[in-house]
Amino acid sequence: MKLKSYETIREQAYSDRLPNGLPVFVVPKRGYNKSYAFFATDYGSVDRRFKYGGKWLDTPEGVAHFLEHKMFDTKDGNALTSLSANGASPNAFTSSDITAYHFESTEKFEENLEILLGFVSVPWFTPESVRKEQGIIAQEIRMTEDSPDHAVYYGLMRALFRHNPIRDSIAGTVESIAEITADTLYSCHKVFYNPSNMALCVAGDVDPERIVAIAAGVLPGEPGERPGRDYGPDETKAPASRETAAVMEVSQPIFLIGAQADGDRSGRGLLRLELTGSLALALLAGRSSPLYMRLYEAGLIDSDFSAAFESSSGVAYSVAGGSSRDPSAVLEEFKKAAAELGASGPDPELFARVKKALTGSLLRALNSFDRICYNCARGYFRGFDAFESSDILESITADDVSGFARANLSPDDMAISTITPKKEAAN
């Protein structure tokens, strides 16, 4: 195994690649009682059209999420039950660009790791179990559609993007999941759950060589094909629409402002873009920013207002929002502050303070085993080393931030999604 040391953050990481193409990362945490395993596939909700075996294939919305739900089923029972009985705390999630299965345990870690690798790599579906799951997920979808937070977010995604599947809900629709069959799930598992398209990350007081040996003993021995991806035609910087609006049961209007971002979509350049964007959004709309203080004092926002930079397969974007009695007024102030940041740059003292705070949050994340493993796997899939984040952040200047604002926070490129209370709409 290779051992890489990161002097700045005082961390080490072992890595190896199995003959089947699976990368294995182990971050030693000596003296800790718990250990954490994270087994992920480079497959999310946006990966609906892909190339495999020389052919382009299309699948319904929601397959990645549906597959995650069904993977815990085994021929002999349910893997969740087996892991829990062994003292583990298992779970899984699907995002727009990754699906992961993970657990934490203080005992029987190696045995639990074998269970995790086994059920994720050996699917078992029946037509009856798929039909049953369709009913369960359909209920989940209906509940999610009643969520204002869900509605305002996907309203913004539809406003910003014309083609990219990030416009669509991770879980799909009631109609789309009705098209999913056991054969659909088996086919997508074959394409995306092959070791060459996955990563195993472990953090804890474990033997790295043992982790590699366990993975080699459980998983298929042959490498698989890495699928191609198609996210639709290239997006233009201008939003598909300037505004989307809906009426729901909320106490006061909620909103999200967003804008697409240009830049690298993989590699070290993507990591630098994400860190520059995060720094820019914190300077623009973080709690210590002049904009935040001005809006808060005017009663236009409350403490739930926040801003962030996000990226997924094929897209990157800035987003800010919360609740407000006048979202349009917040949008105008946000546009003015973004233009000022691009023209004049950040206040030097604020820049130093916010950059230090972001560095601190990166260092604190190193105490979280789940964040370590998630960042490690996602970084591998996107072609960068997440442990280099602190060094890259240190190299980002005030000029980089103002350049980001000019390029990616233009007022002409912004859109807003709002949810208005029913009582206000009635008036």
C-alpha positions as CSV (number, residue, x, y, z in Angstrom):
1,M,0.0,0.0,0.0
2,K,1.0,3.6,-0.6
3,L,1.3,5.9,2.4
4,K,0.9,9.7,1.9
5,S,1.5,12.2,4.6
6,Y,-0.1,15.7,4.7
7,E,2.2,17.8,6.9
8,T,-0.1,20.9,7.0
9,I,-3.1,19.0,8.5
10,R,-1.0,16.2,10.2
11,E,-2.9,13.4,8.6
12,Q,-1.9,10.2,6.8
13,A,-3.7,8.1,4.3
14,Y,-3.0,4.7,2.9
15,S,-4.2,3.8,-0.6
16,D,-4.2,0.7,-2.9
17,R,-6.0,-0.5,-6.0
18,L,-7.3,-4.0,-6.3
19,P,-6.9,-6.0,-9.5
20,N,-10.6,-5.5,-10.1
21,G,-10.0,-1.7,-10.2
22,L,-11.4,-0.8,-6.8
23,P,-9.5,2.0,-5.0
24,V,-9.1,1.5,-1.2
25,F,-8.3,4.4,1.1
26,V,-7.6,3.9,4.8
27,V,-7.2,6.9,7.1
28,P,-5.6,5.7,10.4
29,K,-7.1,7.1,13.6
30,R,-5.1,5.4,16.4
31,G,-6.6,5.1,19.8
32,Y,-10.2,5.5,18.7
33,N,-12.7,2.9,19.7
34,K,-15.0,3.3,16.7
35,S,-14.2,2.7,13.0
36,Y,-16.1,3.8,10.0
37,A,-16.5,2.2,6.5
38,F,-17.9,4.0,3.4
39,F,-18.5,2.0,0.2
40,A,-19.6,4.3,-2.6
41,T,-20.4,4.2,-6.3
42,D,-19.9,7.0,-8.8
43,Y,-23.6,6.9,-9.5
44,G,-26.3,9.5,-8.7
45,S,-29.7,10.7,-9.7
46,V,-28.3,12.6,-12.7
47,D,-26.8,9.5,-14.3
48,R,-29.9,8.6,-16.2
49,R,-28.4,8.4,-19.7
50,F,-25.1,6.5,-20.0
51,K,-23.0,4.5,-22.5
52,Y,-22.1,0.9,-21.7
53,G,-21.0,-1.9,-24.0
54,G,-20.9,0.6,-26.9
55,K,-24.6,1.5,-26.6
56,W,-26.3,4.6,-25.1
57,L,-29.0,3.6,-22.6
58,D,-31.8,5.7,-21.0
59,T,-33.4,5.0,-17.6
60,P,-36.3,6.5,-15.7
61,E,-35.9,9.2,-13.1
62,G,-35.2,7.8,-9.6
63,V,-33.4,4.6,-10.4
64,A,-30.3,5.3,-8.4
65,H,-32.4,6.1,-5.3
66,F,-34.6,3.1,-5.9
67,L,-31.6,0.9,-6.2
68,E,-30.2,2.2,-2.9
69,H,-33.4,1.3,-1.2
70,K,-33.4,-2.2,-2.5
71,M,-29.7,-3.1,-2.0
72,F,-30.2,-4.0,1.6
73,D,-32.5,-6.9,0.6
74,T,-30.7,-10.2,0.5
75,K,-31.8,-13.7,-0.4
76,D,-31.5,-14.6,3.3
77,G,-33.1,-11.5,4.8
78,N,-32.0,-7.9,5.3
79,A,-28.5,-6.6,5.6
80,L,-29.6,-3.7,7.9
81,T,-30.7,-6.3,10.4
82,S,-27.5,-8.3,10.2
83,L,-25.3,-5.2,10.7
84,S,-27.4,-3.9,13.5
85,A,-27.3,-7.3,15.3
86,N,-23.5,-7.0,15.0
87,G,-23.4,-3.7,16.9
88,A,-23.0,-1.5,13.8
89,S,-24.9,1.6,12.9
90,P,-25.6,1.3,9.1
91,N,-27.1,3.7,6.7
92,A,-27.1,4.8,3.0
93,F,-27.9,7.8,0.8
94,T,-28.2,8.8,-2.7
95,S,-27.3,12.3,-4.0
96,S,-27.3,13.8,-7.5
97,D,-23.8,12.3,-8.1
98,I,-23.0,9.6,-5.6
99,T,-24.6,6.6,-3.8
100,A,-23.0,5.4,-0.6
101,Y,-23.4,2.6,2.0
102,H,-21.7,3.1,5.3
103,F,-21.6,2.0,8.9
104,E,-19.9,2.8,12.2
105,S,-19.0,0.2,14.8
106,T,-16.8,-0.3,17.9
107,E,-16.7,-4.1,17.6
108,K,-16.8,-6.8,14.9
109,F,-15.6,-4.2,12.4
110,E,-14.1,-6.7,10.0
111,E,-17.1,-8.9,10.1
112,N,-19.4,-6.0,9.5
113,L,-17.2,-4.8,6.6
114,E,-17.6,-8.2,4.9
115,I,-21.4,-7.9,5.3
116,L,-21.3,-4.4,3.8
117,L,-19.2,-5.4,0.8
118,G,-21.2,-8.6,0.3
119,F,-24.7,-7.1,0.1
120,V,-23.7,-4.1,-2.0
121,S,-21.9,-6.3,-4.6
122,V,-24.5,-9.1,-4.8
123,P,-28.0,-7.7,-5.7
124,W,-31.2,-9.6,-5.1
125,F,-34.5,-8.3,-6.5
126,T,-37.8,-10.0,-7.2
127,P,-40.8,-8.5,-9.2
128,E,-42.8,-8.7,-6.0
129,S,-40.3,-6.8,-3.8
130,V,-39.9,-4.2,-6.5
131,R,-43.7,-3.6,-6.7
132,K,-43.8,-3.3,-2.9
133,E,-40.9,-0.8,-2.9
134,Q,-42.7,1.3,-5.6
135,G,-45.5,1.8,-3.2
136,I,-43.2,2.8,-0.3
137,I,-41.1,5.2,-2.5
138,A,-44.3,6.7,-4.1
139,Q,-45.5,7.6,-0.6
140,E,-42.1,9.1,0.2
141,I,-42.2,11.2,-3.0
142,R,-45.7,12.5,-2.2
143,M,-44.5,13.6,1.2
144,T,-41.4,15.2,-0.2
145,E,-43.5,17.1,-2.8
146,D,-45.4,18.7,0.2
147,S,-42.1,20.0,1.6
148,P,-41.6,23.8,0.9
149,D,-37.8,23.3,1.1
150,H,-37.9,20.6,-1.6
151,A,-40.2,22.8,-3.7
152,V,-38.1,26.0,-3.5
153,Y,-34.9,24.1,-4.2
154,Y,-36.1,22.3,-7.3
155,G,-37.8,25.5,-8.4
156,L,-34.4,27.1,-8.5
157,M,-32.8,24.2,-10.3
158,R,-35.5,24.4,-13.0
159,A,-34.9,28.1,-13.2
160,L,-31.1,27.8,-13.6
161,F,-30.8,24.8,-15.8
162,R,-32.5,23.9,-19.1
163,H,-31.3,20.4,-19.6
164,N,-29.2,18.9,-16.8
165,P,-31.0,16.2,-14.8
166,I,-30.2,18.0,-11.6
167,R,-33.5,19.8,-12.4
168,D,-35.3,16.6,-11.4
169,S,-35.9,15.2,-7.9
170,I,-33.4,12.5,-6.7
171,A,-36.3,10.2,-5.9
172,G,-38.0,10.7,-9.3
173,T,-41.7,10.9,-9.7
174,V,-44.6,8.5,-8.9
175,E,-44.9,8.0,-12.7
176,S,-41.2,7.5,-13.4
177,I,-40.6,4.9,-10.6
178,A,-43.6,2.9,-11.9
179,E,-41.5,2.2,-15.0
180,I,-38.7,0.6,-12.9
181,T,-38.5,-3.2,-12.9
182,A,-36.2,-5.8,-11.4
183,D,-34.4,-6.0,-14.7
184,T,-33.9,-2.2,-14.7
185,L,-32.2,-2.5,-11.3
186,Y,-30.1,-5.5,-12.2
187,S,-28.9,-3.7,-15.4
188,C,-28.0,-0.5,-13.5
189,H,-26.3,-2.5,-10.8
190,K,-24.1,-4.2,-13.4
191,V,-23.1,-0.9,-14.9
192,F,-22.5,1.3,-11.9
193,Y,-21.8,-1.1,-9.0
194,N,-18.8,-2.7,-10.6
195,P,-15.6,-2.2,-8.5
196,S,-14.0,0.0,-11.2
197,N,-16.7,2.5,-10.7
198,M,-16.6,2.4,-6.9
199,A,-14.4,3.4,-3.9
200,L,-13.9,2.0,-0.4
201,C,-12.9,4.4,2.3
202,V,-12.2,3.4,6.0
203,A,-11.3,5.6,9.0
204,G,-10.3,4.3,12.4
205,D,-7.8,2.2,14.3
206,V,-7.6,-0.5,11.7
207,D,-4.9,-2.5,9.9
208,P,-4.8,-1.1,6.3
209,E,-3.5,-4.4,4.9
210,R,-6.4,-6.3,6.5
211,I,-8.9,-3.9,4.9
212,V,-7.5,-4.5,1.5
213,A,-7.4,-8.3,2.0
214,I,-11.1,-8.3,3.1
215,A,-12.1,-6.3,0.1
216,A,-10.2,-8.6,-2.2
217,G,-11.7,-11.7,-0.7
218,V,-15.3,-10.5,-0.9
219,L,-15.6,-8.5,-4.1
220,P,-15.6,-9.8,-7.7
221,G,-12.1,-10.3,-9.1
222,E,-12.5,-8.9,-12.5
223,P,-12.6,-5.2,-13.4
224,G,-15.6,-3.7,-15.0
225,E,-16.3,-1.0,-17.6
226,R,-16.5,2.6,-16.6
227,P,-19.8,3.9,-18.1
228,G,-19.9,7.1,-20.2
229,R,-22.3,9.9,-19.1
230,D,-24.6,12.3,-20.9
231,Y,-26.2,15.2,-19.1
232,G,-27.8,16.8,-22.1
233,P,-26.7,19.8,-24.2
234,D,-24.3,22.3,-22.7
235,E,-26.0,24.9,-20.5
236,T,-25.9,28.6,-21.2
237,K,-24.9,30.9,-18.4
238,A,-28.2,32.8,-18.5
239,P,-30.9,31.1,-16.5
240,A,-33.8,29.2,-18.1
241,S,-36.1,31.6,-16.3
242,R,-35.5,34.5,-14.0
243,E,-38.1,33.4,-11.5
244,T,-40.2,30.5,-10.4
245,A,-42.9,30.7,-7.8
246,A,-45.3,28.4,-6.0
247,V,-47.9,28.7,-3.2
248,M,-47.8,26.4,-0.2
249,E,-48.5,26.2,3.5
250,V,-45.7,28.4,4.9
251,S,-45.9,31.1,7.6
252,Q,-43.9,33.6,5.5
253,P,-42.3,33.5,2.0
254,I,-39.2,31.4,1.6
255,F,-36.8,31.9,-1.3
256,L,-33.5,30.7,-2.9
257,I,-31.3,32.9,-5.2
258,G,-28.9,31.2,-7.5
259,A,-26.5,31.5,-10.4
260,Q,-24.5,29.1,-12.5
261,A,-20.7,29.0,-12.3
262,D,-18.1,28.5,-14.9
263,G,-14.8,26.6,-14.3
264,D,-13.3,23.1,-14.1
265,R,-15.6,20.2,-13.6
266,S,-13.0,17.8,-12.4
267,G,-9.5,17.6,-11.0
268,R,-7.6,20.0,-8.7
269,G,-9.2,22.9,-10.6
270,L,-12.7,21.8,-9.4
271,L,-11.5,21.6,-5.8
272,R,-10.1,25.2,-6.2
273,L,-13.3,26.4,-7.8
274,E,-15.4,24.9,-4.9
275,L,-13.2,26.5,-2.3
276,T,-13.1,29.9,-4.0
277,G,-16.9,29.8,-4.4
278,S,-17.4,28.8,-0.8
279,L,-15.1,31.7,0.3
280,A,-16.8,34.2,-2.0
281,L,-20.3,33.2,-0.7
282,A,-19.2,33.4,2.9
283,L,-17.8,36.9,2.3
284,L,-20.9,38.0,0.4
285,A,-23.6,36.6,2.5
286,G,-22.1,34.9,5.6
287,R,-23.2,36.0,9.1
288,S,-20.3,38.4,9.4
289,S,-20.8,40.0,6.0
290,P,-22.1,43.6,5.6
291,L,-25.0,42.3,3.5
292,Y,-26.2,39.9,6.1
293,M,-26.0,42.5,8.8
294,R,-27.8,45.1,6.7
295,L,-30.6,42.7,5.7
296,Y,-31.0,41.4,9.2
297,E,-31.2,44.8,10.8
298,A,-33.8,45.8,8.2
299,G,-35.9,42.8,9.1
300,L,-35.6,41.3,5.6
301,I,-34.0,38.1,6.7
302,D,-33.7,36.1,9.9
303,S,-31.0,33.7,11.3
304,D,-31.9,30.9,8.8
305,F,-30.5,32.9,5.9
306,S,-27.4,31.1,4.4
307,A,-25.3,30.9,1.3
308,A,-23.2,28.1,-0.3
309,F,-21.4,27.0,-3.4
310,E,-22.4,23.6,-4.8
311,S,-21.2,21.4,-7.6
312,S,-22.5,18.1,-9.1
313,S,-21.8,16.1,-12.2
314,G,-21.6,18.6,-15.1
315,V,-22.8,21.7,-13.1
316,A,-21.7,24.2,-10.5
317,Y,-23.8,27.0,-8.9
318,S,-24.0,29.5,-6.1
319,V,-27.1,29.5,-3.9
320,A,-28.4,31.7,-1.0
321,G,-31.7,31.9,0.7
322,G,-34.0,31.6,3.7
323,S,-37.3,33.2,4.6
324,S,-38.2,36.9,4.1
325,R,-41.3,39.1,4.1
326,D,-39.9,40.6,0.8
327,P,-37.7,38.2,-1.2
328,S,-37.5,40.6,-4.2
329,A,-35.9,43.2,-2.0
330,V,-33.3,40.7,-0.8
331,L,-32.6,39.7,-4.4
332,E,-31.9,43.3,-5.3
333,E,-29.6,43.8,-2.3
334,F,-27.8,40.5,-3.1
335,K,-27.2,41.6,-6.7
336,K,-25.7,45.0,-5.5
337,A,-23.4,43.3,-3.0
338,A,-22.2,40.8,-5.6
339,A,-21.5,43.5,-8.0
340,E,-19.6,45.4,-5.4
341,L,-17.6,42.3,-4.4
342,G,-16.6,41.8,-8.0
343,A,-15.7,45.5,-8.6
344,S,-13.9,46.4,-5.3
345,G,-13.0,43.0,-3.8
346,P,-13.5,42.0,-0.2
347,D,-12.6,44.1,2.8
348,P,-9.0,42.9,3.8
349,E,-9.8,42.3,7.4
350,L,-13.0,40.5,6.6
351,F,-11.3,38.4,4.0
352,A,-8.6,37.3,6.5
353,R,-11.2,36.5,9.1
354,V,-13.6,34.5,6.9
355,K,-10.7,32.6,5.3
356,K,-9.4,31.6,8.7
357,A,-12.9,30.5,9.7
358,L,-13.2,28.3,6.6
359,T,-9.8,26.8,7.2
360,G,-11.0,26.0,10.7
361,S,-14.1,24.2,9.4
362,L,-11.9,22.1,7.1
363,L,-9.7,21.1,10.0
364,R,-12.7,20.3,12.2
365,A,-14.1,18.0,9.5
366,L,-11.0,15.9,10.0
367,N,-12.4,14.8,13.4
368,S,-15.5,13.5,11.6
369,F,-15.0,10.0,10.2
370,D,-18.0,10.2,7.9
371,R,-16.8,13.6,6.5
372,I,-13.3,12.2,6.0
373,C,-14.6,9.2,4.1
374,Y,-17.2,11.1,2.0
375,N,-14.7,13.7,1.0
376,C,-12.1,11.1,0.2
377,A,-14.5,9.1,-2.1
378,R,-16.0,12.1,-3.8
379,G,-12.6,13.6,-4.4
380,Y,-11.4,10.3,-6.0
381,F,-14.5,10.3,-8.3
382,R,-14.0,13.9,-9.3
383,G,-10.2,13.6,-9.7
384,F,-8.8,15.5,-6.8
385,D,-7.3,14.8,-3.3
386,A,-9.6,16.2,-0.7
387,F,-6.8,16.3,1.9
388,E,-5.2,19.1,-0.1
389,S,-8.1,21.4,0.6
390,S,-6.4,23.4,3.3
391,D,-3.3,24.0,1.1
392,I,-5.4,25.1,-1.8
393,L,-7.5,27.4,0.3
394,E,-4.4,29.0,1.7
395,S,-3.3,29.9,-1.9
396,I,-6.7,31.7,-2.7
397,T,-6.4,35.4,-2.8
398,A,-8.8,38.3,-2.5
399,D,-8.3,38.9,-6.3
400,D,-9.5,35.3,-6.9
401,V,-12.6,36.0,-4.9
402,S,-13.4,39.2,-6.7
403,G,-12.7,37.4,-10.0
404,F,-15.1,34.7,-9.0
405,A,-17.8,37.2,-8.2
406,R,-17.4,39.0,-11.6
407,A,-17.5,35.7,-13.5
408,N,-20.2,33.8,-11.6
409,L,-22.4,36.3,-9.7
410,S,-23.4,38.6,-12.4
411,P,-26.9,40.1,-11.8
412,D,-27.9,39.1,-15.3
413,D,-27.2,35.4,-14.5
414,M,-29.2,35.2,-11.3
415,A,-32.6,33.6,-10.8
416,I,-34.9,33.4,-7.8
417,S,-37.3,30.7,-6.6
418,T,-40.0,31.7,-4.1
419,I,-42.7,29.9,-2.1
420,T,-45.5,32.2,-1.0
421,P,-48.0,31.5,1.9
422,K,-51.5,30.6,0.7
423,K,-53.1,33.4,2.7
424,E,-50.9,36.0,0.9
425,A,-51.7,34.5,-2.5
426,A,-55.4,34.7,-1.7
427,N,-55.2,38.4,-1.0
